[in-house]
Amino acid sequence: MVQPRLRVDGELIPLDESTITVEQIEDLLAEALAAGGRPADALAGEVEADWGITLAGIGRFRVHAYRQRGTWALVLRGIATSVPDWDALRLPRGAASWVLARDGLVIVVGPTGSGKSTTLASLVDIINSSRACHILMIEDPVEYVHADRVATISQREVHTDTPDVASALRAGLREDPDVIVVGEVRDAATLWTALRAAETGHLVLISLHARSTLDAISRVIDLVPAAEQGLVRGILAEVIRGIICQRLVPFAQGSGRRVVCEVAEPTGRVRDCIRDPEALSTLPEVIAEGEFRGMQNLEQDAVRLVLAGEITLDGAESVVPNVSDLHLALRRAGFPVDDLSSNRGVGAAWEGAR
């Protein structure tokens, strides 16, 4: 017997006091396969799989099925039926201008569940609203379903429309795309093709699992053998249009979560950090010092949001790399953090007292 659970604002809570049996899970799995247009035996010989389903009157979901303790388990993630507006997501306005370029590489990074897919979808929507072009999206699975507006959009789902991401990306270069979107880069072949596409007149948008901009660049470089890393550094430094790293934190009041972002713009210093392995470790300092160029690190954004009363001190501490630096920055701004035990949840109240 299993008790279903829901993740609400990042926290897992029991759905109710009832439980479901293994047989009921297998029935749900069969229904999910049918809803996704997959045959009943689609998982024969498999131990895990991803696909998307749309349930009339309910919404769209990303489905992940996996084997555990000899039985099947299911994780369903709800997806909004319409693509959220960039400003409604409260993402940095400057980052939206990256997709106005005709070529180059935009990277969206963050841990699992940080909203990377939503940010990519919103960037695609900006292009779809403003540019007559062909947007090729390679996803595993398709999440947001985009309707053609000014642009024409092709959405290819791995295992349904194409065998794998690398194959779809190689073939995609023969499909006359202007913009290429890759849900996630996981291997060297996909990385190389994405970089070459960005180098040869395509705008490429990708996502990566990483905790910071520095971590993202290191992961990109580490995907290839040491002998090829110098070349990757050089190409990446030339084609980068911007990197946004995001985390989600509960609002100080009410439900929902607020995005906290680190933003790196392709300044000369940022490009130098990417090219030079000895200078890469200084990238966080370059970002922190680049506010006048539209850059910010997680700590700077978290401080701003705490002072505005949008997130709590607890929330800020959960996403910054160095809590001591966060406390120091808040003290300098006049925020009371001397007695930490009395300041948990402080935010909106302090803002109202200013």
C-alpha positions, 0 to 999 in steps of 0.5 A: 500500500502507498500513500499518495503525496503532493508537492505544494510550494516545494513541500511534500504533503499527504494527499489524504488519509487513503492509500492505493494498492500496487494494482491501482498504480498499474491501472493508473499507469495504463491510463497514463500511457493511453492518454499519452498515445502510447501502446499498453506494452510501451514499458515492456523491458523498460525500468523508467520512462517520461512522456506528457499527457493532456487530460480534458478539463484538468490540464497537462502533466509531465509523467515519469514512471519508474520501477522501485522495489519491484513495482511501478511508481508514478510522478506527475508534474502539472504544467500550465495550459498557457505559457506564462508571461515573462514579466508575470514570472518576475524574471529579470527584464534584461535577460528577455532581450537575449532572445532578440539576437539572431544567433548565439547561446542562451543557458538556463540553469538550476536544480530540479524543480526550479522552473527551468522549463517554464523560463525556456517556454517564456523565452520561446513565447517572446520569440514567437510573438515578435519574429517570423522564424522557425523554432525547433524544440527538442524535448523529453517530453514535450511540456508546454504546447506552443501554438504558432503565432508570428513564428512556426514552431516544431516540437519534437518529443524524444522516444515519440518523434525522435530516438534521442536528443543528439539525433534530433539535434543533428537532424534539426540542422537540416530542418531549416531552423532559426532558433533551436531549443534543447530541453537539457544538454546531457552529453558531449555530442549534444553539446558540440552540435549546439555550440556549432549551431550557435556558431553558424547563425542559429539562436540556441536555447538550452537548459542544464542542471546546475546550482550556479553560473560557475557550476554551469560553465564547469559542467559544460566544459567537463562534458568533453575530454580534456583535449577538447576543453580549450576549444569548447571554452573558446567557442562558448566564450564567443557565442554566449548571449547570457546565463540565468541561474534560478531558484524558487523560494516561498513567498513571505506571505501567502502561497506560491514561490518567488524566483531568485536569479543569478544573471551573467551577461556576456561582458569582456570580463565574463568571456575572459573567465570562460576562456581562461581556466585560471580565471574561471574561479573569479567569475562569481566576483565578476558577476557581483561587480557587474550590477551596472551591466545588468548582472547579479548573483543569488545573494544580491537578488535574495537581499533585494527580495528580503528587503522588499518583504517578498521572501523571508530570511529563511528562504534567502538562506536556503538558496545563497552559497554563503549565509554569512555573506548574506547576513553581512549584506543585510546588516549593511542595509539595516535589516535586523539579523543579529538575533537570528532566532527572532528574525525567521520569517521577517520580511514584510513586517520589516518593510512595513515598518520602514 
